[in-house]
Structures are given as C-alpha cells and as structure tokens.
Amino acid sequence: MTDAAGSTFVYVTYIRTTPEKLWMALRSPEFTKQYWYGVTQESEWKVGSSWRMIFQDGRVADTGEVVEIDEPRRLVLKWRNEFRPELKVEGYSLCTIELEPLEAAVKLTITHEMEQPGAKFIEAVSGGWPKILSNLKSLLETGQAVPGL
C-alpha cells in the first residue's frame, strides 16, 4: 500500500508453533540461514544495538538498528538495504515484527514502511517477505524449507 504519507507493506501469516520457537527462529543466525536463502543476521538484540544481514559470501545485505524489543512479542528494526544502490539511496525503513499467540499457532505480522511515497525498497520487500515467511512457516511446521522457492 502506498499513500501520501509513505509506503507500507503488511504481511500476516499463521504458523503452528509457539511464540518462543518463532522468536528464536526470527533471530538465530543458524535458523535464519535455513529459510532466508543462506543469509544470516548479526545483533546483540538490545535496544540501540546494530543489526545486519550477511550473505553467504560475506557481503553485507542490510544494516540497521534494534529500535524496540519485547521478547517474544515485538521487534522493531531500523533497516536499510546495502547491496542495491537504487534501494540504499532511499535510506532507512522501519520493520515491525509482531507475534500474537493463538490456541495452537502464532499470528505473525510484518509491517515494513518508509516515509517516502512509492519507495522502491518497499516494492522489493513486498516480493521477498512472502517467500521468506512461507519458507519459515514450512521449516517450523515440517522441519524443511521449501526447495527452490
């Protein structure tokens, strides 16, 4: 969704797991690597700490900062793409990850937004998040990510 106030992408999925397992999966470098196409994350996971995503070859994919953390319910990251110049120039976005426990599942909501209307970065994540989160859901529910997704 894009409006005069900026650009926003929202994705909601339901995963048969616990909030604690999903929270671990969202932050663990070893687990992230399995559903995020080999990419890992580095952070101390404290408010104000740096955050970055690293490709398998060591290049930095994205950088930012932990803005808010409320384990295992909410994580807010300041996020900038580092490997595509046309996206990097747009600056920082804000990614809010919310977990809401249900009876036998967790509702996972990702809200990725920028102040810039028509942001190319938000357009890019709107294609990436569904694949990544489908992989995460499959991995948590079956023990395997979806090959070739």
Secondary structure as GFF3:
##gff-version 3
##sequence-region A 1 149
A	DSSP	beta_strand	2	3	.	.	.	ID=ss1
A	DSSP	beta_strand	6	15	.	.	.	ID=ss2
A	DSSP	alpha_helix	19	27	.	.	.	ID=ss3
A	DSSP	alpha_helix	29	35	.	.	.	ID=ss4
A	DSSP	beta_strand	40	43	.	.	.	ID=ss5
A	DSSP	beta_strand	50	54	.	.	.	ID=ss6
A	DSSP	beta_strand	60	70	.	.	.	ID=ss7
A	DSSP	beta_strand	74	81	.	.	.	ID=ss8
A	DSSP	alpha_helix	85	88	.	.	.	ID=ss9
A	DSSP	beta_strand	93	101	.	.	.	ID=ss10
A	DSSP	beta_strand	106	114	.	.	.	ID=ss11
A	DSSP	alpha_helix	120	142	.	.	.	ID=ss12
###
